[in-house]
Amino acid sequence: MCQSSVYLRENGEERELKRDVVLVEPVDGGVKIQGFFESAQIIPARIASIDLLKHKIILEPLDQPS
């Protein structure tokens, strides 16, 4: 399977938000993420990076400078 883990990077530190994510979609107001058999949630953030080899997606808060 090709699920990924999503992390939120704030102040140089990464905090895991969700494991086994199967959907990542930019939407108005943030990024929608969803796991298997779970409801989608919208995180007020932007995608900072995606590492497909490590199955790792890094988000940064919308109010944080790029």
mmCIF file of the N, C-alpha and C atoms, coordinates in Angstrom:
data_MODEL
# 
_entry.id   MODEL 
# 
loop_
_atom_site.group_PDB 
_atom_site.id 
_atom_site.type_symbol 
_atom_site.label_atom_id 
_atom_site.label_alt_id 
_atom_site.label_comp_id 
_atom_site.label_asym_id 
_atom_site.label_entity_id 
_atom_site.label_seq_id 
_atom_site.pdbx_PDB_ins_code 
_atom_site.Cartn_x 
_atom_site.Cartn_y 
_atom_site.Cartn_z 
_atom_site.occupancy 
_atom_site.B_iso_or_equiv 
_atom_site.pdbx_formal_charge 
_atom_site.auth_seq_id 
_atom_site.auth_comp_id 
_atom_site.auth_asym_id 
_atom_site.auth_atom_id 
_atom_site.pdbx_PDB_model_num 
ATOM 1   N N  . MET A 1 1  ? 0.834   -1.183 0.000  1.00 0.00 ? 1  MET A N  1 
ATOM 2   C CA . MET A 1 1  ? 0.000   0.000  0.000  1.00 0.00 ? 1  MET A CA 1 
ATOM 3   C C  . MET A 1 1  ? 0.877   1.244  0.000  1.00 0.00 ? 1  MET A C  1 
ATOM 4   N N  . CYS A 1 2  ? 0.287   2.337  -0.389 1.00 0.00 ? 2  CYS A N  1 
ATOM 5   C CA . CYS A 1 2  ? 1.063   3.578  -0.540 1.00 0.00 ? 2  CYS A CA 1 
ATOM 6   C C  . CYS A 1 2  ? 0.518   4.709  0.316  1.00 0.00 ? 2  CYS A C  1 
ATOM 7   N N  . GLN A 1 3  ? 0.179   4.441  1.543  1.00 0.00 ? 3  GLN A N  1 
ATOM 8   C CA . GLN A 1 3  ? -0.270  5.501  2.425  1.00 0.00 ? 3  GLN A CA 1 
ATOM 9   C C  . GLN A 1 3  ? 0.927   6.309  2.897  1.00 0.00 ? 3  GLN A C  1 
ATOM 10  N N  . SER A 1 4  ? 0.642   7.522  3.337  1.00 0.00 ? 4  SER A N  1 
ATOM 11  C CA . SER A 1 4  ? 1.688   8.403  3.840  1.00 0.00 ? 4  SER A CA 1 
ATOM 12  C C  . SER A 1 4  ? 1.308   8.919  5.218  1.00 0.00 ? 4  SER A C  1 
ATOM 13  N N  . SER A 1 5  ? 2.288   9.500  5.877  1.00 0.00 ? 5  SER A N  1 
ATOM 14  C CA . SER A 1 5  ? 2.046   10.185 7.142  1.00 0.00 ? 5  SER A CA 1 
ATOM 15  C C  . SER A 1 5  ? 2.130   11.680 6.881  1.00 0.00 ? 5  SER A C  1 
ATOM 16  N N  . VAL A 1 6  ? 1.276   12.438 7.558  1.00 0.00 ? 6  VAL A N  1 
ATOM 17  C CA . VAL A 1 6  ? 1.242   13.892 7.394  1.00 0.00 ? 6  VAL A CA 1 
ATOM 18  C C  . VAL A 1 6  ? 1.737   14.531 8.682  1.00 0.00 ? 6  VAL A C  1 
ATOM 19  N N  . TYR A 1 7  ? 2.647   15.489 8.522  1.00 0.00 ? 7  TYR A N  1 
ATOM 20  C CA . TYR A 1 7  ? 3.239   16.204 9.646  1.00 0.00 ? 7  TYR A CA 1 
ATOM 21  C C  . TYR A 1 7  ? 2.989   17.696 9.483  1.00 0.00 ? 7  TYR A C  1 
ATOM 22  N N  . LEU A 1 8  ? 2.868   18.398 10.594 1.00 0.00 ? 8  LEU A N  1 
ATOM 23  C CA . LEU A 1 8  ? 2.759   19.847 10.589 1.00 0.00 ? 8  LEU A CA 1 
ATOM 24  C C  . LEU A 1 8  ? 4.066   20.403 11.136 1.00 0.00 ? 8  LEU A C  1 
ATOM 25  N N  . ARG A 1 9  ? 4.725   21.254 10.335 1.00 0.00 ? 9  ARG A N  1 
ATOM 26  C CA . ARG A 1 9  ? 5.997   21.860 10.749 1.00 0.00 ? 9  ARG A CA 1 
ATOM 27  C C  . ARG A 1 9  ? 5.722   23.265 11.283 1.00 0.00 ? 9  ARG A C  1 
ATOM 28  N N  . GLU A 1 10 ? 6.042   23.457 12.561 1.00 0.00 ? 10 GLU A N  1 
ATOM 29  C CA . GLU A 1 10 ? 5.906   24.758 13.206 1.00 0.00 ? 10 GLU A CA 1 
ATOM 30  C C  . GLU A 1 10 ? 7.160   25.043 14.007 1.00 0.00 ? 10 GLU A C  1 
ATOM 31  N N  . ASN A 1 11 ? 7.709   26.237 13.833 1.00 0.00 ? 11 ASN A N  1 
ATOM 32  C CA . ASN A 1 11 ? 8.909   26.639 14.579 1.00 0.00 ? 11 ASN A CA 1 
ATOM 33  C C  . ASN A 1 11 ? 10.037  25.627 14.432 1.00 0.00 ? 11 ASN A C  1 
ATOM 34  N N  . GLY A 1 12 ? 10.178  25.055 13.235 1.00 0.00 ? 12 GLY A N  1 
ATOM 35  C CA . GLY A 1 12 ? 11.260  24.118 12.973 1.00 0.00 ? 12 GLY A CA 1 
ATOM 36  C C  . GLY A 1 12 ? 11.041  22.710 13.486 1.00 0.00 ? 12 GLY A C  1 
ATOM 37  N N  . GLU A 1 13 ? 9.906   22.446 14.138 1.00 0.00 ? 13 GLU A N  1 
ATOM 38  C CA . GLU A 1 13 ? 9.613   21.110 14.660 1.00 0.00 ? 13 GLU A CA 1 
ATOM 39  C C  . GLU A 1 13 ? 8.447   20.496 13.906 1.00 0.00 ? 13 GLU A C  1 
ATOM 40  N N  . GLU A 1 14 ? 8.505   19.181 13.716 1.00 0.00 ? 14 GLU A N  1 
ATOM 41  C CA . GLU A 1 14 ? 7.445   18.459 13.011 1.00 0.00 ? 14 GLU A CA 1 
ATOM 42  C C  . GLU A 1 14 ? 6.621   17.636 13.992 1.00 0.00 ? 14 GLU A C  1 
ATOM 43  N N  . ARG A 1 15 ? 5.299   17.798 13.869 1.00 0.00 ? 15 ARG A N  1 
ATOM 44  C CA . ARG A 1 15 ? 4.368   17.051 14.718 1.00 0.00 ? 15 ARG A CA 1 
ATOM 45  C C  . ARG A 1 15 ? 3.485   16.205 13.805 1.00 0.00 ? 15 ARG A C  1 
ATOM 46  N N  . GLU A 1 16 ? 3.415   14.900 14.075 1.00 0.00 ? 16 GLU A N  1 
ATOM 47  C CA . GLU A 1 16 ? 2.596   14.019 13.247 1.00 0.00 ? 16 GLU A CA 1 
ATOM 48  C C  . GLU A 1 16 ? 1.118   14.318 13.463 1.00 0.00 ? 16 GLU A C  1 
ATOM 49  N N  . LEU A 1 17 ? 0.397   14.511 12.352 1.00 0.00 ? 17 LEU A N  1 
ATOM 50  C CA . LEU A 1 17 ? -1.042  14.755 12.419 1.00 0.00 ? 17 LEU A CA 1 
ATOM 51  C C  . LEU A 1 17 ? -1.845  13.492 12.166 1.00 0.00 ? 17 LEU A C  1 
ATOM 52  N N  . LYS A 1 18 ? -1.415  12.701 11.176 1.00 0.00 ? 18 LYS A N  1 
ATOM 53  C CA . LYS A 1 18 ? -2.200  11.521 10.810 1.00 0.00 ? 18 LYS A CA 1 
ATOM 54  C C  . LYS A 1 18 ? -1.320  10.536 10.058 1.00 0.00 ? 18 LYS A C  1 
ATOM 55  N N  . ARG A 1 19 ? -1.544  9.254  10.328 1.00 0.00 ? 19 ARG A N  1 
ATOM 56  C CA . ARG A 1 19 ? -0.874  8.167  9.606  1.00 0.00 ? 19 ARG A CA 1 
ATOM 57  C C  . ARG A 1 19 ? -1.835  7.539  8.615  1.00 0.00 ? 19 ARG A C  1 
ATOM 58  N N  . ASP A 1 20 ? -1.282  6.803  7.693  1.00 0.00 ? 20 ASP A N  1 
ATOM 59  C CA . ASP A 1 20 ? -2.063  6.047  6.704  1.00 0.00 ? 20 ASP A CA 1 
ATOM 60  C C  . ASP A 1 20 ? -3.036  6.935  5.933  1.00 0.00 ? 20 ASP A C  1 
ATOM 61  N N  . VAL A 1 21 ? -2.543  8.078  5.495  1.00 0.00 ? 21 VAL A N  1 
ATOM 62  C CA . VAL A 1 21 ? -3.345  9.014  4.702  1.00 0.00 ? 21 VAL A CA 1 
ATOM 63  C C  . VAL A 1 21 ? -3.370  8.535  3.258  1.00 0.00 ? 21 VAL A C  1 
ATOM 64  N N  . VAL A 1 22 ? -4.568  8.535  2.664  1.00 0.00 ? 22 VAL A N  1 
ATOM 65  C CA . VAL A 1 22 ? -4.716  8.091  1.281  1.00 0.00 ? 22 VAL A CA 1 
ATOM 66  C C  . VAL A 1 22 ? -5.127  9.224  0.350  1.00 0.00 ? 22 VAL A C  1 
ATOM 67  N N  . LEU A 1 23 ? -5.502  10.387 0.916  1.00 0.00 ? 23 LEU A N  1 
ATOM 68  C CA . LEU A 1 23 ? -5.901  11.534 0.104  1.00 0.00 ? 23 LEU A CA 1 
ATOM 69  C C  . LEU A 1 23 ? -5.306  12.802 0.688  1.00 0.00 ? 23 LEU A C  1 
ATOM 70  N N  . VAL A 1 24 ? -4.661  13.581 -0.176 1.00 0.00 ? 24 VAL A N  1 
ATOM 71  C CA . VAL A 1 24 ? -4.160  14.906 0.181  1.00 0.00 ? 24 VAL A CA 1 
ATOM 72  C C  . VAL A 1 24 ? -4.584  15.822 -0.958 1.00 0.00 ? 24 VAL A C  1 
ATOM 73  N N  . GLU A 1 25 ? -5.347  16.865 -0.624 1.00 0.00 ? 25 GLU A N  1 
ATOM 74  C CA . GLU A 1 25 ? -5.883  17.728 -1.668 1.00 0.00 ? 25 GLU A CA 1 
ATOM 75  C C  . GLU A 1 25 ? -5.884  19.181 -1.201 1.00 0.00 ? 25 GLU A C  1 
ATOM 76  N N  . PRO A 1 26 ? -5.232  20.083 -1.955 1.00 0.00 ? 26 PRO A N  1 
ATOM 77  C CA . PRO A 1 26 ? -5.319  21.501 -1.612 1.00 0.00 ? 26 PRO A CA 1 
ATOM 78  C C  . PRO A 1 26 ? -6.753  21.995 -1.836 1.00 0.00 ? 26 PRO A C  1 
ATOM 79  N N  . VAL A 1 27 ? -7.288  22.693 -0.865 1.00 0.00 ? 27 VAL A N  1 
ATOM 80  C CA . VAL A 1 27 ? -8.643  23.250 -0.957 1.00 0.00 ? 27 VAL A CA 1 
ATOM 81  C C  . VAL A 1 27 ? -8.606  24.676 -0.415 1.00 0.00 ? 27 VAL A C  1 
ATOM 82  N N  . ASP A 1 28 ? -9.688  25.416 -0.646 1.00 0.00 ? 28 ASP A N  1 
ATOM 83  C CA . ASP A 1 28 ? -9.784  26.754 -0.064 1.00 0.00 ? 28 ASP A CA 1 
ATOM 84  C C  . ASP A 1 28 ? -9.682  26.633 1.444  1.00 0.00 ? 28 ASP A C  1 
ATOM 85  N N  . GLY A 1 29 ? -8.799  27.387 2.023  1.00 0.00 ? 29 GLY A N  1 
ATOM 86  C CA . GLY A 1 29 ? -8.656  27.371 3.470  1.00 0.00 ? 29 GLY A CA 1 
ATOM 87  C C  . GLY A 1 29 ? -7.671  26.357 4.008  1.00 0.00 ? 29 GLY A C  1 
ATOM 88  N N  . GLY A 1 30 ? -6.995  25.598 3.129  1.00 0.00 ? 30 GLY A N  1 
ATOM 89  C CA . GLY A 1 30 ? -6.013  24.652 3.642  1.00 0.00 ? 30 GLY A CA 1 
ATOM 90  C C  . GLY A 1 30 ? -5.814  23.423 2.783  1.00 0.00 ? 30 GLY A C  1 
ATOM 91  N N  . VAL A 1 31 ? -5.589  22.306 3.471  1.00 0.00 ? 31 VAL A N  1 
ATOM 92  C CA . VAL A 1 31 ? -5.326  21.022 2.809  1.00 0.00 ? 31 VAL A CA 1 
ATOM 93  C C  . VAL A 1 31 ? -6.275  19.984 3.401  1.00 0.00 ? 31 VAL A C  1 
ATOM 94  N N  . LYS A 1 32 ? -6.981  19.282 2.521  1.00 0.00 ? 32 LYS A N  1 
ATOM 95  C CA . LYS A 1 32 ? -7.869  18.201 2.970  1.00 0.00 ? 32 LYS A CA 1 
ATOM 96  C C  . LYS A 1 32 ? -7.070  16.916 3.017  1.00 0.00 ? 32 LYS A C  1 
ATOM 97  N N  . ILE A 1 33 ? -7.144  16.205 4.161  1.00 0.00 ? 33 ILE A N  1 
ATOM 98  C CA . ILE A 1 33 ? -6.488  14.904 4.287  1.00 0.00 ? 33 ILE A CA 1 
ATOM 99  C C  . ILE A 1 33 ? -7.519  13.879 4.748  1.00 0.00 ? 33 ILE A C  1 
ATOM 100 N N  . GLN A 1 34 ? -7.316  12.645 4.320  1.00 0.00 ? 34 GLN A N  1 
ATOM 101 C CA . GLN A 1 34 ? -8.260  11.592 4.683  1.00 0.00 ? 34 GLN A CA 1 
ATOM 102 C C  . GLN A 1 34 ? -7.535  10.260 4.747  1.00 0.00 ? 34 GLN A C  1 
ATOM 103 N N  . GLY A 1 35 ? -7.860  9.467  5.757  1.00 0.00 ? 35 GLY A N  1 
ATOM 104 C CA . GLY A 1 35 ? -7.347  8.118  5.892  1.00 0.00 ? 35 GLY A CA 1 
ATOM 105 C C  . GLY A 1 35 ? -8.405  7.112  5.473  1.00 0.00 ? 35 GLY A C  1 
ATOM 106 N N  . PHE A 1 36 ? -8.020  5.839  5.418  1.00 0.00 ? 36 PHE A N  1 
ATOM 107 C CA . PHE A 1 36 ? -8.975  4.775  5.096  1.00 0.00 ? 36 PHE A CA 1 
ATOM 108 C C  . PHE A 1 36 ? -10.137 4.785  6.077  1.00 0.00 ? 36 PHE A C  1 
ATOM 109 N N  . PHE A 1 37 ? -11.346 4.701  5.564  1.00 0.00 ? 37 PHE A N  1 
ATOM 110 C CA . PHE A 1 37 ? -12.558 4.580  6.375  1.00 0.00 ? 37 PHE A CA 1 
ATOM 111 C C  . PHE A 1 37 ? -12.701 5.684  7.420  1.00 0.00 ? 37 PHE A C  1 
ATOM 112 N N  . GLU A 1 38 ? -12.149 6.858  7.157  1.00 0.00 ? 38 GLU A N  1 
ATOM 113 C CA . GLU A 1 38 ? -12.247 7.993  8.079  1.00 0.00 ? 38 GLU A CA 1 
ATOM 114 C C  . GLU A 1 38 ? -12.813 9.186  7.345  1.00 0.00 ? 38 GLU A C  1 
ATOM 115 N N  . SER A 1 39 ? -13.393 10.094 8.085  1.00 0.00 ? 39 SER A N  1 
ATOM 116 C CA . SER A 1 39 ? -13.881 11.331 7.491  1.00 0.00 ? 39 SER A CA 1 
ATOM 117 C C  . SER A 1 39 ? -12.698 12.219 7.126  1.00 0.00 ? 39 SER A C  1 
ATOM 118 N N  . ALA A 1 40 ? -12.876 12.995 6.080  1.00 0.00 ? 40 ALA A N  1 
ATOM 119 C CA . ALA A 1 40 ? -11.834 13.945 5.685  1.00 0.00 ? 40 ALA A CA 1 
ATOM 120 C C  . ALA A 1 40 ? -11.809 15.092 6.675  1.00 0.00 ? 40 ALA A C  1 
ATOM 121 N N  . GLN A 1 41 ? -10.630 15.696 6.818  1.00 0.00 ? 41 GLN A N  1 
ATOM 122 C CA . GLN A 1 41 ? -10.520 16.880 7.645  1.00 0.00 ? 41 GLN A CA 1 
ATOM 123 C C  . GLN A 1 41 ? -9.695  17.905 6.884  1.00 0.00 ? 41 GLN A C  1 
ATOM 124 N N  . ILE A 1 42 ? -9.989  19.179 7.123  1.00 0.00 ? 42 ILE A N  1 
ATOM 125 C CA . ILE A 1 42 ? -9.262  20.255 6.470  1.00 0.00 ? 42 ILE A CA 1 
ATOM 126 C C  . ILE A 1 42 ? -8.334  20.884 7.495  1.00 0.00 ? 42 ILE A C  1 
ATOM 127 N N  . ILE A 1 43 ? -7.056  20.921 7.147  1.00 0.00 ? 43 ILE A N  1 
ATOM 128 C CA . ILE A 1 43 ? -6.025  21.495 8.001  1.00 0.00 ? 43 ILE A CA 1 
ATOM 129 C C  . ILE A 1 43 ? -5.709  22.881 7.434  1.00 0.00 ? 43 ILE A C  1 
ATOM 130 N N  . PRO A 1 44 ? -5.756  23.933 8.252  1.00 0.00 ? 44 PRO A N  1 
ATOM 131 C CA . PRO A 1 44 ? -5.430  25.274 7.749  1.00 0.00 ? 44 PRO A CA 1 
ATOM 132 C C  . PRO A 1 44 ? -3.922  25.413 7.544  1.00 0.00 ? 44 PRO A C  1 
ATOM 133 N N  . ALA A 1 45 ? -3.455  24.844 6.448  1.00 0.00 ? 45 ALA A N  1 
ATOM 134 C CA . ALA A 1 45 ? -2.027  24.789 6.170  1.00 0.00 ? 45 ALA A CA 1 
ATOM 135 C C  . ALA A 1 45 ? -1.810  24.716 4.664  1.00 0.00 ? 45 ALA A C  1 
ATOM 136 N N  . ARG A 1 46 ? -0.549  24.772 4.270  1.00 0.00 ? 46 ARG A N  1 
ATOM 137 C CA . ARG A 1 46 ? -0.173  24.581 2.875  1.00 0.00 ? 46 ARG A CA 1 
ATOM 138 C C  . ARG A 1 46 ? 0.845   23.452 2.809  1.00 0.00 ? 46 ARG A C  1 
ATOM 139 N N  . ILE A 1 47 ? 0.956   22.826 1.651  1.00 0.00 ? 47 ILE A N  1 
ATOM 140 C CA . ILE A 1 47 ? 1.919   21.743 1.476  1.00 0.00 ? 47 ILE A CA 1 
ATOM 141 C C  . ILE A 1 47 ? 3.305   22.354 1.335  1.00 0.00 ? 47 ILE A C  1 
ATOM 142 N N  . ALA A 1 48 ? 4.221   21.961 2.209  1.00 0.00 ? 48 ALA A N  1 
ATOM 143 C CA . ALA A 1 48 ? 5.599   22.446 2.159  1.00 0.00 ? 48 ALA A CA 1 
ATOM 144 C C  . ALA A 1 48 ? 6.468   21.488 1.347  1.00 0.00 ? 48 ALA A C  1 
ATOM 145 N N  . SER A 1 49 ? 6.282   20.174 1.561  1.00 0.00 ? 49 SER A N  1 
ATOM 146 C CA . SER A 1 49 ? 7.053   19.185 0.806  1.00 0.00 ? 49 SER A CA 1 
ATOM 147 C C  . SER A 1 49 ? 6.375   17.825 0.863  1.00 0.00 ? 49 SER A C  1 
ATOM 148 N N  . ILE A 1 50 ? 6.720   17.021 -0.132 1.00 0.00 ? 50 ILE A N  1 
ATOM 149 C CA . ILE A 1 50 ? 6.237   15.640 -0.202 1.00 0.00 ? 50 ILE A CA 1 
ATOM 150 C C  . ILE A 1 50 ? 7.431   14.762 -0.539 1.00 0.00 ? 50 ILE A C  1 
ATOM 151 N N  . ASP A 1 51 ? 7.714   13.774 0.302  1.00 0.00 ? 51 ASP A N  1 
ATOM 152 C CA . ASP A 1 51 ? 8.796   12.827 0.062  1.00 0.00 ? 51 ASP A CA 1 
ATOM 153 C C  . ASP A 1 51 ? 8.142   11.468 -0.182 1.00 0.00 ? 51 ASP A C  1 
ATOM 154 N N  . LEU A 1 52 ? 8.059   11.086 -1.438 1.00 0.00 ? 52 LEU A N  1 
ATOM 155 C CA . LEU A 1 52 ? 7.369   9.846  -1.788 1.00 0.00 ? 52 LEU A CA 1 
ATOM 156 C C  . LEU A 1 52 ? 8.143   8.604  -1.358 1.00 0.00 ? 52 LEU A C  1 
ATOM 157 N N  . LEU A 1 53 ? 9.463   8.693  -1.287 1.00 0.00 ? 53 LEU A N  1 
ATOM 158 C CA . LEU A 1 53 ? 10.243  7.540  -0.841 1.00 0.00 ? 53 LEU A CA 1 
ATOM 159 C C  . LEU A 1 53 ? 10.027  7.248  0.638  1.00 0.00 ? 53 LEU A C  1 
ATOM 160 N N  . LYS A 1 54 ? 9.859   8.299  1.430  1.00 0.00 ? 54 LYS A N  1 
ATOM 161 C CA . LYS A 1 54 ? 9.647   8.136  2.872  1.00 0.00 ? 54 LYS A CA 1 
ATOM 162 C C  . LYS A 1 54 ? 8.168   8.155  3.247  1.00 0.00 ? 54 LYS A C  1 
ATOM 163 N N  . HIS A 1 55 ? 7.281   8.353  2.260  1.00 0.00 ? 55 HIS A N  1 
ATOM 164 C CA . HIS A 1 55 ? 5.833   8.419  2.503  1.00 0.00 ? 55 HIS A CA 1 
ATOM 165 C C  . HIS A 1 55 ? 5.524   9.501  3.541  1.00 0.00 ? 55 HIS A C  1 
ATOM 166 N N  . LYS A 1 56 ? 6.122   10.679 3.337  1.00 0.00 ? 56 LYS A N  1 
ATOM 167 C CA . LYS A 1 56 ? 6.034   11.757 4.328  1.00 0.00 ? 56 LYS A CA 1 
ATOM 168 C C  . LYS A 1 56 ? 5.598   13.052 3.646  1.00 0.00 ? 56 LYS A C  1 
ATOM 169 N N  . ILE A 1 57 ? 4.544   13.660 4.187  1.00 0.00 ? 57 ILE A N  1 
ATOM 170 C CA . ILE A 1 57 ? 4.026   14.920 3.674  1.00 0.00 ? 57 ILE A CA 1 
ATOM 171 C C  . ILE A 1 57 ? 4.148   15.949 4.785  1.00 0.00 ? 57 ILE A C  1 
ATOM 172 N N  . ILE A 1 58 ? 4.796   17.070 4.474  1.00 0.00 ? 58 ILE A N  1 
ATOM 173 C CA . ILE A 1 58 ? 5.001   18.136 5.449  1.00 0.00 ? 58 ILE A CA 1 
ATOM 174 C C  . ILE A 1 58 ? 4.099   19.304 5.114  1.00 0.00 ? 58 ILE A C  1 
ATOM 175 N N  . LEU A 1 59 ? 3.320   19.740 6.096  1.00 0.00 ? 59 LEU A N  1 
ATOM 176 C CA . LEU A 1 59 ? 2.471   20.925 5.949  1.00 0.00 ? 59 LEU A CA 1 
ATOM 177 C C  . LEU A 1 59 ? 3.040   22.034 6.824  1.00 0.00 ? 59 LEU A C  1 
ATOM 178 N N  . GLU A 1 60 ? 2.760   23.280 6.435  1.00 0.00 ? 60 GLU A N  1 
ATOM 179 C CA . GLU A 1 60 ? 3.102   24.438 7.251  1.00 0.00 ? 60 GLU A CA 1 
ATOM 180 C C  . GLU A 1 60 ? 1.841   25.266 7.422  1.00 0.00 ? 60 GLU A C  1 
ATOM 181 N N  . PRO A 1 61 ? 1.631   25.832 8.600  1.00 0.00 ? 61 PRO A N  1 
ATOM 182 C CA . PRO A 1 61 ? 0.436   26.649 8.842  1.00 0.00 ? 61 PRO A CA 1 
ATOM 183 C C  . PRO A 1 61 ? 0.327   27.784 7.825  1.00 0.00 ? 61 PRO A C  1 
ATOM 184 N N  . LEU A 1 62 ? -0.890  28.141 7.465  1.00 0.00 ? 62 LEU A N  1 
ATOM 185 C CA . LEU A 1 62 ? -1.099  29.213 6.502  1.00 0.00 ? 62 LEU A CA 1 
ATOM 186 C C  . LEU A 1 62 ? -0.542  30.544 6.976  1.00 0.00 ? 62 LEU A C  1 
ATOM 187 N N  . ASP A 1 63 ? -0.572  30.800 8.270  1.00 0.00 ? 63 ASP A N  1 
ATOM 188 C CA . ASP A 1 63 ? -0.113  32.085 8.780  1.00 0.00 ? 63 ASP A CA 1 
ATOM 189 C C  . ASP A 1 63 ? 1.401   32.144 8.970  1.00 0.00 ? 63 ASP A C  1 
ATOM 190 N N  . GLN A 1 64 ? 2.100   31.055 8.684  1.00 0.00 ? 64 GLN A N  1 
ATOM 191 C CA . GLN A 1 64 ? 3.562   31.021 8.824  1.00 0.00 ? 64 GLN A CA 1 
ATOM 192 C C  . GLN A 1 64 ? 4.192   31.406 7.491  1.00 0.00 ? 64 GLN A C  1 
ATOM 193 N N  . PRO A 1 65 ? 5.188   32.319 7.482  1.00 0.00 ? 65 PRO A N  1 
ATOM 194 C CA . PRO A 1 65 ? 5.839   32.685 6.217  1.00 0.00 ? 65 PRO A CA 1 
ATOM 195 C C  . PRO A 1 65 ? 6.544   31.498 5.580  1.00 0.00 ? 65 PRO A C  1 
ATOM 196 N N  . SER A 1 66 ? 6.589   31.467 4.229  1.00 0.00 ? 66 SER A N  1 
ATOM 197 C CA . SER A 1 66 ? 7.226   30.351 3.520  1.00 0.00 ? 66 SER A CA 1 
ATOM 198 C C  . SER A 1 66 ? 8.723   30.424 3.588  1.00 0.00 ? 66 SER A C  1 
# 
